[in-house]
């Protein structure tokens, strides 16, 4: 099983501050043609 690394501590899926507890995530973009990581978002984020 793959590990999804995540440092977003205020997400309800974050486990122990370094990984996501979900088995899969949805990644989206907030620009038409993303060219950098900063132009993408984890759309599985759920505020604690």
Beta strands, then each sheet from edge to edge (+ up, - down):
strand 1: 14-15
strand 2: 19-20
strand 3: 27-29
strand 4: 40-42
sheet 1: 1+ 2-
sheet 2: 3+ 4-
end
